[in-house]
């Protein structure tokens, strides 16, 4: 009878120790969950702040977009104008070169007729 009582006391002590260990484990788990939750909240806040900053930058850039488009249109118009001017100048150059060739040819013909061909 005494052995049964000792066994029951041991069982109660083991059960009490197990319950105490479970309470400690639960406390550790709760502590870790709280740390993870806080870290997650901090990370989320950091990401949200960064996203808000990028959004503000994008909105600012979008606000400047019409101005840039206007300047781009101006530059494209200037480029078209310069392209036209270049084409006009190239046509004028071709006309002048043709005149020069015709003049050289006429001079050579006159010199041949006079017998005074000069070599360049």
Biopython code that builds the backbone (N, CA, C, O; Angstrom):
import numpy as np
from Bio.PDB.StructureBuilder import StructureBuilder

atoms = [
    (1, "UNK", "N", (0.826, -1.186, 0.000)),
    (1, "UNK", "CA", (0.000, 0.000, 0.000)),
    (1, "UNK", "C", (0.871, 1.251, 0.000)),
    (1, "UNK", "O", (0.571, 2.249, -0.656)),
    (2, "UNK", "N", (1.931, 1.162, 0.740)),
    (2, "UNK", "CA", (2.874, 2.267, 0.807)),
    (2, "UNK", "C", (3.518, 2.483, -0.573)),
    (2, "UNK", "O", (3.736, 3.627, -0.971)),
    (3, "UNK", "N", (3.822, 1.413, -1.300)),
    (3, "UNK", "CA", (4.448, 1.514, -2.624)),
    (3, "UNK", "C", (3.497, 2.177, -3.601)),
    (3, "UNK", "O", (3.927, 2.949, -4.459)),
    (4, "UNK", "N", (2.217, 1.887, -3.482)),
    (4, "UNK", "CA", (1.220, 2.497, -4.361)),
    (4, "UNK", "C", (1.153, 3.991, -4.081)),
    (4, "UNK", "O", (1.068, 4.807, -5.000)),
    (5, "UNK", "N", (1.191, 4.331, -2.818)),
    (5, "UNK", "CA", (1.144, 5.743, -2.433)),
    (5, "UNK", "C", (2.371, 6.491, -2.948)),
    (5, "UNK", "O", (2.251, 7.620, -3.423)),
    (6, "UNK", "N", (3.543, 5.878, -2.859)),
    (6, "UNK", "CA", (4.783, 6.480, -3.354)),
    (6, "UNK", "C", (4.695, 6.623, -4.867)),
    (6, "UNK", "O", (5.109, 7.648, -5.409)),
    (7, "UNK", "N", (4.175, 5.638, -5.550)),
    (7, "UNK", "CA", (4.037, 5.692, -7.013)),
    (7, "UNK", "C", (3.083, 6.805, -7.408)),
    (7, "UNK", "O", (3.324, 7.526, -8.376)),
    (8, "UNK", "N", (1.991, 6.943, -6.652)),
    (8, "UNK", "CA", (1.033, 8.006, -6.950)),
    (8, "UNK", "C", (1.668, 9.387, -6.729)),
    (8, "UNK", "O", (1.437, 10.323, -7.494)),
    (9, "UNK", "N", (2.466, 9.488, -5.671)),
    (9, "UNK", "CA", (3.144, 10.753, -5.399)),
    (9, "UNK", "C", (4.142, 11.080, -6.521)),
    (9, "UNK", "O", (4.249, 12.222, -6.966)),
    (10, "UNK", "N", (4.863, 10.052, -6.960)),
    (10, "UNK", "CA", (5.816, 10.254, -8.067)),
    (10, "UNK", "C", (5.072, 10.650, -9.336)),
    (10, "UNK", "O", (5.496, 11.556, -10.055)),
    (11, "UNK", "N", (3.970, 9.973, -9.604)),
    (11, "UNK", "CA", (3.182, 10.277, -10.796)),
    (11, "UNK", "C", (2.668, 11.709, -10.720)),
    (11, "UNK", "O", (2.681, 12.432, -11.716)),
    (12, "UNK", "N", (2.218, 12.116, -9.540)),
    (12, "UNK", "CA", (1.720, 13.484, -9.359)),
    (12, "UNK", "C", (2.851, 14.480, -9.545)),
    (12, "UNK", "O", (2.655, 15.541, -10.139)),
    (13, "UNK", "N", (4.051, 14.141, -9.034)),
    (13, "UNK", "CA", (5.206, 15.035, -9.188)),
    (13, "UNK", "C", (5.600, 15.145, -10.657)),
    (13, "UNK", "O", (5.887, 16.233, -11.154)),
    (14, "UNK", "N", (5.609, 14.009, -11.341)),
    (14, "UNK", "CA", (5.958, 14.021, -12.780)),
    (14, "UNK", "C", (4.923, 14.824, -13.547)),
    (14, "UNK", "O", (5.262, 15.623, -14.421)),
    (15, "UNK", "N", (3.645, 14.602, -13.208)),
    (15, "UNK", "CA", (2.577, 15.341, -13.894)),
    (15, "UNK", "C", (2.706, 16.838, -13.623)),
    (15, "UNK", "O", (2.524, 17.655, -14.526)),
    (16, "UNK", "N", (3.015, 17.191, -12.395)),
    (16, "UNK", "CA", (3.181, 18.601, -12.027)),
    (16, "UNK", "C", (4.369, 19.210, -12.770)),
    (16, "UNK", "O", (4.285, 20.334, -13.265)),
    (17, "UNK", "N", (5.465, 18.475, -12.848)),
    (17, "UNK", "CA", (6.653, 18.952, -13.569)),
    (17, "UNK", "C", (6.341, 19.111, -15.053)),
    (17, "UNK", "O", (6.772, 20.075, -15.685)),
    (18, "UNK", "N", (5.586, 18.153, -15.605)),
    (18, "UNK", "CA", (5.223, 18.217, -17.024)),
    (18, "UNK", "C", (4.337, 19.434, -17.284)),
    (18, "UNK", "O", (4.514, 20.140, -18.277)),
    (19, "UNK", "N", (3.388, 19.671, -16.388)),
    (19, "UNK", "CA", (2.513, 20.833, -16.551)),
    (19, "UNK", "C", (3.317, 22.133, -16.464)),
    (19, "UNK", "O", (3.073, 23.073, -17.222)),
    (20, "UNK", "N", (4.266, 22.179, -15.547)),
    (20, "UNK", "CA", (5.113, 23.366, -15.397)),
    (20, "UNK", "C", (5.944, 23.583, -16.656)),
    (20, "UNK", "O", (6.086, 24.710, -17.131)),
    (21, "UNK", "N", (6.503, 22.470, -17.202)),
    (21, "UNK", "CA", (7.293, 22.568, -18.440)),
    (21, "UNK", "C", (6.418, 23.031, -19.601)),
    (21, "UNK", "O", (6.858, 23.824, -20.434)),
    (22, "UNK", "N", (5.177, 22.537, -19.658)),
    (22, "UNK", "CA", (4.258, 22.949, -20.727)),
    (22, "UNK", "C", (3.945, 24.447, -20.605)),
    (22, "UNK", "O", (3.839, 25.140, -21.617)),
    (23, "UNK", "N", (3.799, 24.940, -19.389)),
    (23, "UNK", "CA", (3.554, 26.371, -19.195)),
    (23, "UNK", "C", (4.752, 27.185, -19.665)),
    (23, "UNK", "O", (4.589, 28.224, -20.305)),
    (24, "UNK", "N", (5.962, 26.711, -19.346)),
    (24, "UNK", "CA", (7.173, 27.402, -19.803)),
    (24, "UNK", "C", (7.258, 27.396, -21.334)),
    (24, "UNK", "O", (7.573, 28.409, -21.958)),
    (25, "UNK", "N", (6.969, 26.222, -21.924)),
    (25, "UNK", "CA", (6.998, 26.107, -23.388)),
    (25, "UNK", "C", (5.970, 27.040, -24.025)),
    (25, "UNK", "O", (6.265, 27.717, -25.010)),
    (26, "UNK", "N", (4.755, 27.072, -23.457)),
    (26, "UNK", "CA", (3.719, 27.969, -23.976)),
    (26, "UNK", "C", (4.170, 29.428, -23.884)),
    (26, "UNK", "O", (3.935, 30.211, -24.804)),
    (27, "UNK", "N", (4.813, 29.788, -22.780)),
    (27, "UNK", "CA", (5.298, 31.158, -22.608)),
    (27, "UNK", "C", (6.355, 31.485, -23.664)),
    (27, "UNK", "O", (6.352, 32.575, -24.236)),
    (28, "UNK", "N", (7.271, 30.524, -23.921)),
    (28, "UNK", "CA", (8.295, 30.742, -24.951)),
    (28, "UNK", "C", (7.650, 30.886, -26.327)),
    (28, "UNK", "O", (8.026, 31.756, -27.113)),
    (29, "UNK", "N", (6.678, 30.026, -26.605)),
    (29, "UNK", "CA", (5.990, 30.088, -27.902)),
    (29, "UNK", "C", (5.298, 31.439, -28.060)),
    (29, "UNK", "O", (5.393, 32.077, -29.108)),
    (30, "UNK", "N", (4.601, 31.867, -27.009)),
    (30, "UNK", "CA", (3.911, 33.157, -27.062)),
    (30, "UNK", "C", (4.905, 34.304, -27.265)),
    (30, "UNK", "O", (4.633, 35.243, -28.013)),
    (31, "UNK", "N", (6.059, 34.222, -26.593)),
    (31, "UNK", "CA", (7.096, 35.250, -26.739)),
    (31, "UNK", "C", (7.603, 35.304, -28.178)),
    (31, "UNK", "O", (7.723, 36.382, -28.761)),
    (32, "UNK", "N", (7.900, 34.138, -28.747)),
    (32, "UNK", "CA", (8.387, 34.089, -30.122)),
    (32, "UNK", "C", (7.314, 34.588, -31.098)),
    (32, "UNK", "O", (7.622, 35.313, -32.044)),
    (33, "UNK", "N", (6.063, 34.201, -30.868)),
    (33, "UNK", "CA", (4.987, 34.675, -31.744)),
    (33, "UNK", "C", (4.884, 36.197, -31.699)),
    (33, "UNK", "O", (4.671, 36.837, -32.729)),
    (34, "UNK", "N", (5.034, 36.771, -30.526)),
    (34, "UNK", "CA", (4.971, 38.223, -30.380)),
    (34, "UNK", "C", (6.146, 38.888, -31.098)),
    (34, "UNK", "O", (5.979, 39.907, -31.768)),
    (35, "UNK", "N", (7.347, 38.296, -30.948)),
    (35, "UNK", "CA", (8.520, 38.850, -31.640)),
    (35, "UNK", "C", (8.336, 38.784, -33.154)),
    (35, "UNK", "O", (8.646, 39.742, -33.863)),
    (36, "UNK", "N", (7.839, 37.667, -33.642)),
    (36, "UNK", "CA", (7.619, 37.508, -35.088)),
    (36, "UNK", "C", (6.549, 38.499, -35.566)),
    (36, "UNK", "O", (6.691, 39.107, -36.627)),
    (37, "UNK", "N", (5.476, 38.658, -34.775)),
    (37, "UNK", "CA", (4.419, 39.597, -35.145)),
    (37, "UNK", "C", (4.965, 41.026, -35.224)),
    (37, "UNK", "O", (4.669, 41.755, -36.171)),
    (38, "UNK", "N", (5.762, 41.422, -34.227)),
    (38, "UNK", "CA", (6.332, 42.769, -34.217)),
    (38, "UNK", "C", (7.285, 42.964, -35.393)),
    (38, "UNK", "O", (7.267, 44.007, -36.047)),
    (39, "UNK", "N", (8.117, 41.955, -35.658)),
    (39, "UNK", "CA", (9.049, 42.051, -36.790)),
    (39, "UNK", "C", (8.272, 42.159, -38.096)),
    (39, "UNK", "O", (8.640, 42.935, -38.979)),
    (40, "UNK", "N", (7.194, 41.378, -38.219)),
    (40, "UNK", "CA", (6.360, 41.434, -39.418)),
    (40, "UNK", "C", (5.709, 42.796, -39.589)),
    (40, "UNK", "O", (5.649, 43.329, -40.696)),
    (41, "UNK", "N", (5.221, 43.356, -38.488)),
    (41, "UNK", "CA", (4.610, 44.682, -38.548)),
    (41, "UNK", "C", (5.646, 45.735, -38.961)),
    (41, "UNK", "O", (5.356, 46.621, -39.764)),
    (42, "UNK", "N", (6.840, 45.628, -38.408)),
    (42, "UNK", "CA", (7.902, 46.577, -38.763)),
    (42, "UNK", "C", (8.251, 46.455, -40.242)),
    (42, "UNK", "O", (8.378, 47.458, -40.945)),
    (43, "UNK", "N", (8.405, 45.222, -40.704)),
    (43, "UNK", "CA", (8.741, 44.981, -42.113)),
    (43, "UNK", "C", (7.635, 45.515, -43.016)),
    (43, "UNK", "O", (7.911, 46.148, -44.035)),
    (44, "UNK", "N", (6.390, 45.261, -42.645)),
    (44, "UNK", "CA", (5.259, 45.746, -43.428)),
    (44, "UNK", "C", (5.248, 47.273, -43.463)),
    (44, "UNK", "O", (5.033, 47.873, -44.516)),
    (45, "UNK", "N", (5.483, 47.901, -42.308)),
    (45, "UNK", "CA", (5.518, 49.367, -42.260)),
    (45, "UNK", "C", (6.641, 49.909, -43.136)),
    (45, "UNK", "O", (6.464, 50.916, -43.822)),
    (46, "UNK", "N", (7.797, 49.245, -43.116)),
    (46, "UNK", "CA", (8.931, 49.670, -43.948)),
    (46, "UNK", "C", (8.570, 49.580, -45.428)),
    (46, "UNK", "O", (8.853, 50.490, -46.207)),
    (47, "UNK", "N", (7.946, 48.476, -45.796)),
    (47, "UNK", "CA", (7.552, 48.284, -47.201)),
    (47, "UNK", "C", (6.500, 49.311, -47.597)),
    (47, "UNK", "O", (6.563, 49.880, -48.687)),
    (48, "UNK", "N", (5.535, 49.549, -46.717)),
    (48, "UNK", "CA", (4.497, 50.530, -47.028)),
    (48, "UNK", "C", (5.080, 51.931, -47.186)),
    (48, "UNK", "O", (4.685, 52.673, -48.086)),
    (49, "UNK", "N", (6.017, 52.294, -46.315)),
    (49, "UNK", "CA", (6.654, 53.613, -46.429)),
    (49, "UNK", "C", (7.404, 53.753, -47.744)),
    (49, "UNK", "O", (7.327, 54.783, -48.413)),
    (50, "UNK", "N", (8.128, 52.704, -48.101)),
    (50, "UNK", "CA", (8.872, 52.736, -49.367)),
    (50, "UNK", "C", (7.898, 52.848, -50.542)),
    (50, "UNK", "O", (8.131, 53.604, -51.486)),
    (51, "UNK", "N", (6.812, 52.092, -50.471)),
    (51, "UNK", "CA", (5.823, 52.129, -51.554)),
    (51, "UNK", "C", (5.176, 53.512, -51.657)),
    (51, "UNK", "O", (4.944, 54.007, -52.760)),
    (52, "UNK", "N", (4.889, 54.130, -50.527)),
    (52, "UNK", "CA", (4.302, 55.470, -50.548)),
    (52, "UNK", "C", (5.284, 56.480, -51.129)),
    (52, "UNK", "O", (4.892, 57.385, -51.864)),
    (53, "UNK", "N", (6.564, 56.320, -50.796)),
    (53, "UNK", "CA", (7.578, 57.204, -51.360)),
    (53, "UNK", "C", (7.666, 57.063, -52.868)),
    (53, "UNK", "O", (7.738, 58.058, -53.588)),
    (54, "UNK", "N", (7.662, 55.830, -53.345)),
    (54, "UNK", "CA", (7.723, 55.582, -54.798)),
    (54, "UNK", "C", (6.467, 56.119, -55.482)),
    (54, "UNK", "O", (6.526, 56.668, -56.583)),
    (55, "UNK", "N", (5.330, 55.947, -54.805)),
    (55, "UNK", "CA", (4.080, 56.440, -55.388)),
    (55, "UNK", "C", (4.143, 57.959, -55.542)),
    (55, "UNK", "O", (3.743, 58.503, -56.571)),
    (56, "UNK", "N", (4.646, 58.636, -54.512)),
    (56, "UNK", "CA", (4.769, 60.094, -54.584)),
    (56, "UNK", "C", (5.696, 60.496, -55.731)),
    (56, "UNK", "O", (5.407, 61.445, -56.459)),
    (57, "UNK", "N", (6.807, 59.776, -55.893)),
    (57, "UNK", "CA", (7.736, 60.069, -57.001)),
    (57, "UNK", "C", (7.040, 59.872, -58.339)),
    (57, "UNK", "O", (7.186, 60.688, -59.250)),
    (58, "UNK", "N", (6.282, 58.786, -58.453)),
    (58, "UNK", "CA", (5.583, 58.492, -59.713)),
    (58, "UNK", "C", (4.521, 59.555, -60.011)),
    (58, "UNK", "O", (4.366, 59.983, -61.155)),
    (59, "UNK", "N", (3.795, 59.975, -58.975)),
    (59, "UNK", "CA", (2.782, 60.998, -59.174)),
    (59, "UNK", "C", (3.420, 62.318, -59.590)),
    (59, "UNK", "O", (2.884, 63.034, -60.436)),
    (60, "UNK", "N", (4.569, 62.637, -58.992)),
    (60, "UNK", "CA", (5.277, 63.859, -59.364)),
    (60, "UNK", "C", (5.740, 63.789, -60.817)),
    (60, "UNK", "O", (5.595, 64.748, -61.575)),
    (61, "UNK", "N", (6.300, 62.635, -61.195)),
    (61, "UNK", "CA", (6.756, 62.461, -62.579)),
    (61, "UNK", "C", (5.579, 62.527, -63.545)),
    (61, "UNK", "O", (5.687, 63.115, -64.621)),
    (62, "UNK", "N", (4.464, 61.929, -63.165)),
    (62, "UNK", "CA", (3.272, 61.964, -64.019)),
    (62, "UNK", "C", (2.777, 63.398, -64.186)),
    (62, "UNK", "O", (2.265, 63.765, -65.244)),
    (63, "UNK", "N", (2.933, 64.199, -63.143)),
    (63, "UNK", "CA", (2.530, 65.600, -63.229)),
    (63, "UNK", "C", (3.395, 66.391, -64.200)),
    (63, "UNK", "O", (2.931, 67.360, -64.801)),
    (64, "UNK", "N", (4.644, 65.983, -64.354)),
    (64, "UNK", "CA", (5.562, 66.678, -65.274)),
    (64, "UNK", "C", (5.468, 66.139, -66.698)),
    (64, "UNK", "O", (6.031, 66.722, -67.625)),
    (65, "UNK", "N", (4.765, 65.041, -66.870)),
    (65, "UNK", "CA", (4.692, 64.395, -68.176)),
    (65, "UNK", "C", (4.138, 65.316, -69.275)),
    (65, "UNK", "O", (4.706, 65.342, -70.367)),
    (66, "UNK", "N", (3.057, 66.069, -69.035)),
    (66, "UNK", "CA", (2.573, 66.957, -70.103)),
    (66, "UNK", "C", (3.628, 67.984, -70.548)),
    (66, "UNK", "O", (3.746, 68.286, -71.736)),
    (67, "UNK", "N", (4.389, 68.513, -69.587)),
    (67, "UNK", "CA", (5.450, 69.470, -69.924)),
    (67, "UNK", "C", (6.508, 68.807, -70.801)),
    (67, "UNK", "O", (6.959, 69.387, -71.788)),
    (68, "UNK", "N", (6.902, 67.582, -70.433)),
    (68, "UNK", "CA", (7.894, 66.870, -71.228)),
    (68, "UNK", "C", (7.358, 66.550, -72.618)),
    (68, "UNK", "O", (8.078, 66.670, -73.609)),
    (69, "UNK", "N", (6.094, 66.145, -72.688)),
    (69, "UNK", "CA", (5.504, 65.848, -73.994)),
    (69, "UNK", "C", (5.474, 67.090, -74.873)),
    (69, "UNK", "O", (5.735, 67.014, -76.073)),
    (70, "UNK", "N", (5.153, 68.243, -74.268)),
    (70, "UNK", "CA", (5.132, 69.500, -75.015)),
    (70, "UNK", "C", (6.525, 69.832, -75.557)),
    (70, "UNK", "O", (6.677, 70.203, -76.721)),
    (71, "UNK", "N", (7.534, 69.692, -74.700)),
    (71, "UNK", "CA", (8.911, 69.964, -75.136)),
    (71, "UNK", "C", (9.343, 68.979, -76.218)),
    (71, "UNK", "O", (10.042, 69.347, -77.162)),
    (72, "UNK", "N", (8.923, 67.735, -76.073)),
    (72, "UNK", "CA", (9.252, 66.730, -77.079)),
    (72, "UNK", "C", (8.636, 67.097, -78.424)),
    (72, "UNK", "O", (9.287, 66.979, -79.463)),
    (73, "UNK", "N", (7.387, 67.539, -78.403)),
    (73, "UNK", "CA", (6.739, 67.962, -79.648)),
    (73, "UNK", "C", (7.480, 69.141, -80.277)),
    (73, "UNK", "O", (7.671, 69.181, -81.493)),
    (74, "UNK", "N", (7.900, 70.107, -79.443)),
    (74, "UNK", "CA", (8.665, 71.242, -79.953)),
    (74, "UNK", "C", (9.959, 70.774, -80.617)),
    (74, "UNK", "O", (10.305, 71.217, -81.712)),
    (75, "UNK", "N", (10.671, 69.868, -79.931)),
    (75, "UNK", "CA", (11.935, 69.373, -80.485)),
    (75, "UNK", "C", (11.712, 68.600, -81.779)),
    (75, "UNK", "O", (12.507, 68.705, -82.712)),
    (76, "UNK", "N", (10.640, 67.829, -81.837)),
    (76, "UNK", "CA", (10.351, 67.087, -83.064)),
    (76, "UNK", "C", (10.037, 68.043, -84.206)),
    (76, "UNK", "O", (10.447, 67.810, -85.343)),
    (77, "UNK", "N", (9.309, 69.122, -83.909)),
    (77, "UNK", "CA", (9.003, 70.130, -84.930)),
    (77, "UNK", "C", (10.288, 70.803, -85.411)),
    (77, "UNK", "O", (10.461, 71.026, -86.610)),
    (78, "UNK", "N", (11.189, 71.128, -84.480)),
    (78, "UNK", "CA", (12.474, 71.726, -84.861)),
    (78, "UNK", "C", (13.276, 70.757, -85.720)),
    (78, "UNK", "O", (13.902, 71.162, -86.700)),
    (79, "UNK", "N", (13.257, 69.469, -85.352)),
    (79, "UNK", "CA", (13.979, 68.472, -86.136)),
    (79, "UNK", "C", (13.420, 68.396, -87.551)),
    (79, "UNK", "O", (14.180, 68.336, -88.517)),
    (80, "UNK", "N", (12.080, 68.398, -87.679)),
    (80, "UNK", "CA", (11.471, 68.360, -89.017)),
    (80, "UNK", "C", (11.860, 69.601, -89.812)),
    (80, "UNK", "O", (12.148, 69.521, -91.006)),
    (81, "UNK", "N", (11.865, 70.749, -89.137)),
    (81, "UNK", "CA", (12.242, 72.000, -89.808)),
    (81, "UNK", "C", (13.697, 71.934, -90.273)),
    (81, "UNK", "O", (14.020, 72.338, -91.390)),
    (82, "UNK", "N", (14.571, 71.418, -89.402)),
    (82, "UNK", "CA", (15.986, 71.295, -89.780)),
    (82, "UNK", "C", (16.179, 70.279, -90.908)),
    (82, "UNK", "O", (17.020, 70.472, -91.786)),
    (83, "UNK", "N", (15.393, 69.193, -90.877)),
    (83, "UNK", "CA", (15.475, 68.216, -91.963)),
    (83, "UNK", "C", (15.087, 68.856, -93.295)),
    (83, "UNK", "O", (15.717, 68.603, -94.322)),
    (84, "UNK", "N", (14.044, 69.688, -93.268)),
    (84, "UNK", "CA", (13.630, 70.376, -94.498)),
    (84, "UNK", "C", (14.720, 71.340, -94.977)),
    (84, "UNK", "O", (15.041, 71.399, -96.163)),
    (85, "UNK", "N", (15.279, 72.093, -94.022)),
    (85, "UNK", "CA", (16.344, 73.042, -94.368)),
    (85, "UNK", "C", (17.549, 72.296, -94.951)),
    (85, "UNK", "O", (18.159, 72.737, -95.925)),
    (86, "UNK", "N", (17.881, 71.146, -94.328)),
    (86, "UNK", "CA", (18.998, 70.343, -94.833)),
    (86, "UNK", "C", (18.719, 69.890, -96.260)),
    (86, "UNK", "O", (19.598, 69.958, -97.118)),
    (87, "UNK", "N", (17.503, 69.429, -96.513)),
    (87, "UNK", "CA", (17.148, 68.973, -97.858)),
    (87, "UNK", "C", (17.253, 70.137, -98.858)),
    (87, "UNK", "O", (17.742, 69.966, -99.974)),
    (88, "UNK", "N", (16.786, 71.320, -98.437)),
    (88, "UNK", "CA", (16.888, 72.494, -99.315)),
    (88, "UNK", "C", (18.347, 72.827, -99.617)),
    (88, "UNK", "O", (18.708, 73.105, -100.760)),
    (89, "UNK", "N", (19.187, 72.794, -98.567)),
    (89, "UNK", "CA", (20.606, 73.108, -98.748)),
    (89, "UNK", "C", (21.302, 72.063, -99.617)),
    (89, "UNK", "O", (22.155, 72.402, -100.438)),
    (90, "UNK", "N", (20.938, 70.794, -99.437)),
    (90, "UNK", "CA", (21.528, 69.743, -100.273)),
    (90, "UNK", "C", (21.126, 69.932, -101.733)),
    (90, "UNK", "O", (21.936, 69.735, -102.639)),
    (91, "UNK", "N", (19.854, 70.318, -101.955)),
    (91, "UNK", "CA", (19.390, 70.563, -103.334)),
    (91, "UNK", "C", (20.125, 71.762, -103.932)),
    (91, "UNK", "O", (20.529, 71.729, -105.094)),
    (92, "UNK", "N", (20.298, 72.818, -103.138)),
    (92, "UNK", "CA", (21.029, 74.012, -103.600)),
    (92, "UNK", "C", (22.479, 73.655, -103.907)),
    (92, "UNK", "O", (23.030, 74.094, -104.917)),
    (93, "UNK", "N", (23.102, 72.851, -103.029)),
    (93, "UNK", "CA", (24.481, 72.423, -103.256)),
    (93, "UNK", "C", (24.578, 71.625, -104.546)),
    (93, "UNK", "O", (25.493, 71.841, -105.342)),
    (94, "UNK", "N", (23.648, 70.708, -104.760)),
    (94, "UNK", "CA", (23.671, 69.914, -105.996)),
    (94, "UNK", "C", (23.525, 70.824, -107.225)),
    (94, "UNK", "O", (24.192, 70.616, -108.238)),
    (95, "UNK", "N", (22.643, 71.841, -107.126)),
    (95, "UNK", "CA", (22.449, 72.777, -108.236)),
    (95, "UNK", "C", (23.729, 73.575, -108.502)),
    (95, "UNK", "O", (24.129, 73.761, -109.651)),
    (96, "UNK", "N", (24.371, 74.048, -107.409)),
    (96, "UNK", "CA", (25.608, 74.830, -107.549)),
    (96, "UNK", "C", (26.726, 73.951, -108.116)),
    (96, "UNK", "O", (27.483, 74.392, -108.981)),
    (97, "UNK", "N", (26.833, 72.714, -107.634)),
    (97, "UNK", "CA", (27.866, 71.808, -108.155)),
    (97, "UNK", "C", (27.637, 71.530, -109.637)),
    (97, "UNK", "O", (28.585, 71.446, -110.417)),
    (98, "UNK", "N", (26.374, 71.389, -110.016)),
    (98, "UNK", "CA", (26.067, 71.165, -111.429)),
    (98, "UNK", "C", (26.461, 72.386, -112.267)),
    (98, "UNK", "O", (27.050, 72.260, -113.341)),
    (99, "UNK", "N", (26.120, 73.566, -111.747)),
    (99, "UNK", "CA", (26.515, 74.805, -112.439)),
    (99, "UNK", "C", (28.029, 74.900, -112.557)),
    (99, "UNK", "O", (28.557, 75.278, -113.603)),
    (100, "UNK", "N", (28.730, 74.550, -111.462)),
    (100, "UNK", "CA", (30.183, 74.604, -111.466)),
    (100, "UNK", "C", (30.743, 73.647, -112.515)),
    (100, "UNK", "O", (31.651, 74.008, -113.263)),
    (101, "UNK", "N", (30.203, 72.424, -112.573)),
    (101, "UNK", "CA", (30.663, 71.457, -113.581)),
    (101, "UNK", "C", (30.402, 71.993, -114.993)),
    (101, "UNK", "O", (31.241, 71.857, -115.884)),
    (102, "UNK", "N", (29.233, 72.600, -115.183)),
    (102, "UNK", "CA", (28.907, 73.144, -116.512)),
    (102, "UNK", "C", (29.848, 74.298, -116.858)),
    (102, "UNK", "O", (30.286, 74.442, -117.999)),
    (103, "UNK", "N", (30.144, 75.111, -115.854)),
    (103, "UNK", "CA", (31.060, 76.235, -116.081)),
    (103, "UNK", "C", (32.455, 75.712, -116.408)),
    (103, "UNK", "O", (33.103, 76.209, -117.329)),
    (104, "UNK", "N", (32.928, 74.701, -115.650)),
    (104, "UNK", "CA", (34.241, 74.118, -115.939)),
    (104, "UNK", "C", (34.276, 73.552, -117.349)),
    (104, "UNK", "O", (35.238, 73.741, -118.095)),
    (105, "UNK", "N", (33.204, 72.855, -117.692)),
    (105, "UNK", "CA", (33.145, 72.263, -119.039)),
    (105, "UNK", "C", (33.185, 73.356, -120.101)),
    (105, "UNK", "O", (33.891, 73.224, -121.101)),
    (106, "UNK", "N", (32.439, 74.425, -119.891)),
    (106, "UNK", "CA", (32.415, 75.540, -120.855)),
    (106, "UNK", "C", (33.794, 76.180, -120.960)),
    (106, "UNK", "O", (34.250, 76.505, -122.057)),
    (107, "UNK", "N", (34.459, 76.362, -119.821)),
    (107, "UNK", "CA", (35.804, 76.947, -119.824)),
    (107, "UNK", "C", (36.764, 76.047, -120.571)),
    (107, "UNK", "O", (37.578, 76.523, -121.363)),
    (108, "UNK", "N", (36.673, 74.723, -120.321)),
    (108, "UNK", "CA", (37.564, 73.787, -121.023)),
    (108, "UNK", "C", (37.325, 73.830, -122.526)),
    (108, "UNK", "O", (38.265, 73.785, -123.320)),
    (109, "UNK", "N", (36.044, 73.919, -122.904)),
    (109, "UNK", "CA", (35.744, 73.980, -124.346)),
    (109, "UNK", "C", (36.325, 75.247, -124.974)),
    (109, "UNK", "O", (36.879, 75.204, -126.072)),
    (110, "UNK", "N", (36.196, 76.368, -124.273)),
    (110, "UNK", "CA", (36.729, 77.628, -124.786)),
    (110, "UNK", "C", (38.250, 77.549, -124.863)),
    (110, "UNK", "O", (38.845, 77.995, -125.843)),
    (111, "UNK", "N", (38.881, 76.984, -123.833)),
    (111, "UNK", "CA", (40.332, 76.868, -123.839)),
    (111, "UNK", "C", (40.807, 75.940, -124.947)),
    (111, "UNK", "O", (41.829, 76.196, -125.583)),
    (112, "UNK", "N", (40.057, 74.850, -125.178)),
    (112, "UNK", "CA", (40.425, 73.946, -126.270)),
    (112, "UNK", "C", (40.339, 74.659, -127.625)),
    (112, "UNK", "O", (41.187, 74.478, -128.498)),
    (113, "UNK", "N", (39.298, 75.468, -127.769)),
    (113, "UNK", "CA", (39.136, 76.214, -129.012)),
    (113, "UNK", "C", (40.268, 77.233, -129.189)),
    (113, "UNK", "O", (40.714, 77.495, -130.306)),
    (114, "UNK", "N", (40.712, 77.792, -128.089)),
    (114, "UNK", "CA", (41.796, 78.777, -128.151)),
    (114, "UNK", "C", (43.154, 78.105, -128.084)),
    (114, "UNK", "O", (44.172, 78.755, -128.319)),
    (115, "UNK", "N", (43.191, 76.815, -127.768)),
    (115, "UNK", "CA", (44.442, 76.088, -127.728)),
    (115, "UNK", "C", (45.253, 76.390, -126.469)),
    (115, "UNK", "O", (46.475, 76.237, -126.474)),
    (116, "UNK", "N", (44.621, 76.798, -125.440)),
    (116, "UNK", "CA", (45.330, 77.127, -124.209)),
    (116, "UNK", "C", (44.798, 76.311, -123.037)),
    (116, "UNK", "O", (44.346, 76.876, -122.041)),
    (117, "UNK", "N", (44.848, 75.001, -123.147)),
    (117, "UNK", "CA", (44.317, 74.129, -122.080)),
    (117, "UNK", "C", (45.291, 74.132, -120.915)),
    (117, "UNK", "O", (46.474, 73.838, -121.086)),
    (118, "UNK", "N", (44.805, 74.459, -119.754)),
    (118, "UNK", "CA", (45.628, 74.426, -118.559)),
    (118, "UNK", "C", (45.300, 73.155, -117.784)),
    (118, "UNK", "O", (44.150, 72.719, -117.731)),
    (119, "UNK", "N", (46.296, 72.592, -117.208)),
    (119, "UNK", "CA", (46.053, 71.395, -116.367)),
    (119, "UNK", "C", (45.951, 71.835, -114.929)),
    (119, "UNK", "O", (46.676, 72.717, -114.467)),
    (120, "UNK", "N", (45.045, 71.205, -114.243)),
    (120, "UNK", "CA", (44.868, 71.564, -112.821)),
    (120, "UNK", "C", (45.680, 70.665, -111.946)),
    (120, "UNK", "O", (45.661, 70.812, -110.723)),
]
sb = StructureBuilder()
sb.init_structure("model")
sb.init_model(0)
sb.init_chain("A")
sb.init_seg("    ")
for serial, (resi, resn, name, xyz) in enumerate(atoms, 1):
    if name == "N":
        sb.init_residue(resn, " ", resi, " ")
    sb.init_atom(name, np.array(xyz, "f"), 0.0, 1.0, " ", f" {name:<3s}", serial, name[0])
structure = sb.get_structure()
